[in-house]
Amino acid sequence: MLIVETVARIRREFFVKGKSIKEIVRDLGVSRNTVRKVLRSGETAFTYERSVQPLPKLGPWASDLNRLLEANDRKARRARLTMVRLFEELQGLGYRGGYDAVRRYAANWHRERSAVTAAAYVPLSFAPGEAYQFDWSHEIVVIAGATTTVKVAHMRLCHIHAYADRIVIRQEGEIVGEHARRFGRDQTIYDPWHYVPVLARKPGALRNGAPFKDWSLPPAIERVRRRLGGHADGDRQMVGILTAVLSDGLDAVDAACAEALIGGTVSRDVVLNILTRQRQPSAPLTIATPEALRLHHEPVADCARYDSLRRFYGTPRDPGDDGNAQARGHAARL
């Protein structure tokens, strides 16, 4: 990738200093094709066009390498294997390709994984004019007929889509936030529920995060929050309770907090246990038995009948008697 300053220097060496392409290639360490591309185009930055690296030998082993990378990533940092060890394990499974292909694949795997997990954050609160994005570049300009190099300052301001009644925040074309518009200076609007999933990773932000200051919660949840404020892990417990709102609803969590306060024991586990009991299905309804199916003579649990059968088999029989026939008749009478 060519940065703005490298592009400007190539053009300056060629157009201003009159150097040849061969000299620019030698001095800047870039290829001839790159120099020609910069001189023929008006672009200020160039990137490598090929976005997919072909993996002819690694392709069939991608699923095995993904499994090894995921298992290695779940280990403690000191217990993780190096890329050389992972490469040797993949060879043990039958892979016969090179190490560089495995290393590049693992690097892309880690970049994609970090992009998914690190996209969310709790915004910080700055005073007006305290922070902005800033960068410098060198540009060639003509002033009063003379060609000269000037240093240009670039400032980037963030901006959202504003409408008459609302402000819509988009990321790569997708709506990630929408707020009613307020007219006036120094007003920042937060919806704290947007940041609850982030609190699972950063529970300490619940105490000092800008979105959670002056947060109006239902009465029972607010009382639980004050009770847990004195615990060492009170923030983490409160985050667990607030996270349950996303699945069970605000009313259900508020009712569970109220029940926990009545019981006198307030903690995350108690509130979540109450919510679990509320989610359990109720007992089935009792079905009335029709009169035609009711028993008029309910059977009596009497083991004496079985004792009589046992005594019958225990008494001696005559040689001519059919013992089996007697037993069947006796069992039928019982």
Long-range contacts (C-beta under 8 A, 24 or more apart in sequence): 1-45, 1-46, 1-47, 1-48, 2-30, 2-34, 2-38, 2-45, 2-46, 2-47, 3-45, 4-44, 4-45, 4-137, 5-137, 5-138, 6-30, 7-38, 7-43, 7-44, 7-45, 7-46, 8-44, 8-137, 8-138, 8-139, 8-140, 9-138, 10-35, 10-38, 10-39, 11-38, 11-39, 11-140, 12-138, 12-140, 12-149, 14-39, 15-140, 16-140, 16-147, 16-149, 53-104, 55-101, 55-105, 57-95, 57-96, 57-97, 57-98, 57-101, 58-95, 58-97, 58-101, 58-102, 58-105, 61-90, 61-93, 61-94, 61-95, 61-97, 62-105, 64-90, 64-93, 64-95, 65-90, 65-102, 65-105, 65-106, 65-109, 66-109, 69-106, 69-109, 69-110, 73-113, 120-197, 120-198, 121-198, 122-195, 122-198, 122-199, 122-202, 122-205, 122-209, 122-210, 122-211, 123-190, 123-210, 123-211, 124-210, 125-188, 125-210, 128-186, 132-156, 132-157, 193-245, 193-246, 196-239, 196-242, 196-243, 196-245, 196-246, 197-243, 197-246, 199-239, 199-242, 199-243, 200-239, 200-243, 203-235, 203-236, 203-238, 203-239, 204-235, 206-235, 206-238, 206-239, 206-242, 207-235, 218-250, 218-254, 218-257, 219-254, 220-254, 220-255, 220-257, 220-258, 220-261, 221-253, 221-254, 221-257, 223-257, 223-261, 224-257, 224-260, 224-261, 224-266, 224-271, 227-261, 227-266, 228-266, 228-267, 228-268, 236-268, 237-267, 237-268, 238-268, 240-268, 240-272, 241-268, 241-271, 241-272, 244-271, 244-272, 244-275, 248-275, 248-278, 248-279, 252-278, 305-334, 308-334, 309-334
